[in-house]
């Protein structure tokens, strides 16, 4: 059945439909019930139409705000031909295609990326603290330095300048007060509605300024790729941070802080895509205490934290139902209970170190929301 009335206008709720039944009209009293067939949006009763209560509602989100906005747009008598063609297509499509079209409009991959950013920054902070807790002398590069000082070649060096550069780098690891490492990591985020993965490289440095004070810094790059139901997204994130630990003998205070910038891209399979930037701030601080049992050191700790993610304004490409969002700031507070375990085994001139850490985190903000609008109907906003 066409979505257009006999006058050529878009068929909406409340329209009276005149049907020419021909000679069949003389026999309608012979039927017990006459039930016209409905479509995805409209219920047809015997002499009129009514809009379904759940018309244009996304499935599984518990959010009817966007559906209400689309209902109002559907009823607009001055819709452009592009929107009339869209409504005609989805109204009479099979139910799965109709629902997929609505759900694709409701999907907000940018909000999912906020949750992943919270997790990534927190993990980076934990890694920085773990490196700070690793004993200085346990770095494997120490023996390489000793070999270099005995004139055993550990690298191909052809001139005095490159020899000096190599010596300067190795001296960072010789000095029992300074160390630097590089990590390559892979992280998988598994959520109910999507999966994301992160591949990154980070450089960590620490300097023991005194027996009580240790300061460190880190630089991290990460690439995140994710496949949501109707959206593909990726981001390049750069993070700069620092960490510190001060030992009061009976307990220690410790913490990390970092700032970052993300370059993000999303592409929807139905509508289009957009580029936007993300600014990140992460701070955590707390207390810890060491307990040594034989050669094993247990370090329980408690770390309250704050995370802030600001997404820049963006506008989706595409002509029909492209979304536009203003810049948004998302804040969350949390606390973590952690335990670091270290074990050092010394055999003459060799040192073996084993360590591990784990954290249980509680985030006081479980979900994030965004206020959005369609670019062509900017006066009607909805919550995602």
N, C-alpha and C positions, 0 to 999 in steps of 0.2 A: 504494500500500500504506500502511495506517495505521501510525503510529509506535508504537502502543500494542499491548501483548500481549493475549492473551485474558483475562487477569485484570484488565485495565483499568489496569495500571501502565505507565510509560514504558518502551519497548523500548530496551534498552541492550546493550552488548557482553556476550557470554557467555551470553545467554539461549537456551534450547533452544526451538525452534519446532515445534509439532505441526501438520502439514498433513494434512487429510483429502482424499486424492486420489481417493476413490471407487473406481470400477472401474479407474481408470488405474494403481492400484498393482500390478495383476496384470501390467502390461506394462512396468514400469520397467527390466527386464532387457533389453528390446529396444533401449534407447537407449545409444549409446556414451558420452555425457557428459551429465550434468545440472548446469547452472550457473544457480542462482538470480540474478536481477538485483539489483545493489547500488544504494544511493542515495548521496547526498553524504557521508554520515558512516559508514555501516555497510557492511561486506562480509558478504553472506549466503553461507554455505557450505551443504552439503547438509543438515546437521542442527543448525546453530547460527549465531551471528553473531559478528563480530569488528570492533573499532573500527579504522578506517583510520589508518595512521601519520601522514598529513598532514591528518587531520580538524581543522577549525577553524583551520588555519594561514593567516595572511594572505599574500597573494601579493606577490612582488617586494620584500619588506622584509628577508628574511634573518633574521627574528625569529620563533622558534617558542615563545617564553616565554608569550605570551598564549594561543596555541593550546593549550598544555599546561594552563593554568588553566581554559580553557573545557571541555576534556576532563573534568577533575575535576568541574566543575559539572554537566556532562551526565550523569555517572554517579551524582550525588547522588540517593538514593532519596526525599528529602524536599523536592523542588523544589516551589515554588508553581505554581499553575495558569498564571500569566503566563509563567513560564519554560518550562513544559511546552508551552504553545501556541507559544512562539517556536521551540523546537527542532523541533516537528512541522512548522512552516511552512517553515523553512529546509532541513530534512533532505530534504524531498521536492520542493523548488522546483527550477526549472531551474538548471543549473550556474552560469550567469552571475549570476543573482539571489542564489544562495547565496554565491558568492564576494564579490559586492558588499556583502552584509550583514556578512560577516566583516571585509573590508577597511575598512569604515566604522568598525567598532569599533577597529581598529588605528590608524587615522589620528590623528595628534596634531598638529593645526595649531599648537598653542602652541609646539612645538619649532621649527617652521618660522619662527615669528615671532621667535624668539631669533636665528636666523641673519640675518634682515632687520634686526634692531636693531643687531647688530654692524656690519653694512655701513653703515647710516644714520649711526651715531655716528662712524664712521671718516670718512665723506664730509664730515660737518659739521666735523670737526676740520681736514681738509684745506682746506675752504673758508675757515675762519678764518685759517689760515696764509697762504693765497693773498692774502686781503685785506690782511694785515699787510705782505706784500711789495710791494704796489702803491704806487708813489711818491705822496706826499701831494698834490702840486700837480696831479696828473692827474685829479682828480675834476671832472666836468662842472659841478657846482654852483658852482664858483669864479666863473665869468663871471656867473651869476645874481646873486651877491652884489654884484659890481661895479656891475651895472645898478641894484640896489636903492640903493646909495650915491649914484648919480647922480640919485636921485629919479625913476627910471623905474619905474612900477608893475609889479611881478612877481606881485602878488596883490591881491585886494580887501581892504583894511584900513580899518575904519570908526572905530576909536578908538585911543587911545594905548596901552591895555593890549595889544590884539592886535598893534599895531606892535612893541611891546617883545618879545612872544613870538616873532614872526617874526624880529626882529633877533637874538634869542638863538639861535634854531635855525640861522640862516644863519651866525652867528659861529663855529659849530663847524666849518663847512666853509671859512671864510676862514682861520682859524688854521692855519698850515702844520704845526702840531704835533698837531692833532686832526681826525678825520674820522668820519663815520657814514654807513652805507648801509643800504638795505633790499633784500632779495632775495626773489623768488618763484621757486620751482623745482618741477620735476616729475621724478621718478625712476621708472624701470621696472626691477623685479627679475624676471629670467627664469630659472626653475629647471627642472629636469627634470620634476618632478611638479606644479608650480604656477607661477602668475605673480602678482606683487603690484605695486602702484603706490603712490607716495607723492607727495602734494602738500603743499608747505609754504611758510612765510613766515619769514624770519629777519632780525634786526637785528644789524648788526656795528658796533662802535665801536673806535677805536684812538687812543692818545695817546703821542706821542713825548716821553718825560720827559727824555731827554738824547740826545746824538749816538750813544750806545751802546745805550740801553735804550728799548724800545718795548713797551707793554702794551696789551692789547685785551680786549674782552668781547663776548659774543653771546647773544642770546635767540632761540629757535627754537620754532615750532609746526609739527607735521606730522600729516597724516591719512593713514593707510595702510589700503588695502583689498586683500584677497586672496581668490581663489577656489581653494581646494584641491579635490581630487576630490570629497569628500563634505562639505566644510565651507566656510562663508563666515565670514570674520573681518575685523574692522576695529579700529583703535586710534587714539586721540588722544594724541600724545606732546608733552610740554613739556620743553625742555632749556635749561639755563643754563650758560654756560661762559666760560672766559677763555683768553687766549693771551699768550705773551711771547717776546721775541727780544732777546738781548744780544750785541752785536758786539764781539769781541776783536781786531778788525782782521784777524788771520790766519784766523780762523774765527768762527762764531757758534754759540751754543747757543739752542735754540728748543723750544717745546712748547705743548701745549694740554691742558686738563682740563675735564671737563663732568660734570654730574649731570642726571638727567632722571626724569620720572615718566610712565608710560603708563597709560591707561585702556582696557582691552581687552575685546572681546566676540567670542565665537564662536558659531556656530549650525550644528549638524550636521543634514543632511537626514533622517537616520533616527532619531537618538537625541534630540537636544535641544541646548541651549546653556548658556553660563555667562558670567559677568563676573568679571574678576580685574584686579589692578593689577600693574604692572611698575616696578621701580626700576632705574635705569641709572647706571653709572659708567664713564667713559672717560678714560684718561690716555695721552698720548704725549709723548715728548721725545727730542731728538737733537741732531745737529750739522749744520752746513752751511758752505759756503764759496763766495764769489763769484768768478767769472771773467768779466772784461769783455773783449769783442772788439768794438772800435769802439763803436757805440751799443747793442750787445746785451749784456745781463748774464745769464750762466748761473749758476744757484744749485743745484748738486746737494746732496742731503741724505740722511741716514739717520735713521730714526725708529723705535725700538722702542716697543711699545704694550702696554697692558693694557685689556681690556674685561670688565666684570662686569654680568650681568643677573640680577636676582632676581625671580622670578615668585611672586606670592602664591598661597596655597592656593585651590582652587576645587573645586566639585562640579557635575557636569553635571545638568541637569534631565532628566526622563524616568524611567520606572519600570523598564525592563529594560536591564541592562548599562550603567547610567550610571556613568561613571568619577569617581573622587575622587583628587585629587593634593594632597599637602602642599606647603608652600612650598619652592621649589628655587632654588639659586644656581648659575649657570653662569659659568665663568671661562675666558678665553682670552688667550694672549699671542701677539704677532706682531711683525713688523718690516717696515718699508716703505723702499724706495729711491725717491726722488723727484727731480724736476727741474723747477725754475721758470725760465722764460725771460721776460725783460722787455726791451722796446724803447721808447724815448722819442724822439719827433721834435718839435723846437721850431721854430715858424715865427712870428717876431716875438712877438706876445702870445699866440699859441695854442700849446697843448701837446697832442700826441697820444700816447697810451700804448697799447701792445699787450702783452699778457702771456698766458701759458698755463702750465699745469702738468700733470704726470702722475705717477702713483705706481704702483709694482709692489709688491703686498703679499703677504706670506706669513704665514698664520695657523697656529700650531702645533697648534691643536685643530680638526680637520676636521669633527667631528660632535659632537652633544650627545645625551644620553640622559636619560630620565625614568623614575622608578619610580612605577608606577601600580597602582591596584586598582579593582575594581568595588565600588560602594557597598554592595551587598547581600552581598558576599563579601569583606569588608575584610581578612580574615586571609590571603588569597591574593593576593600581589602579582606583578607582571610588569614587564619592562623594555621601553620603547619607544624 
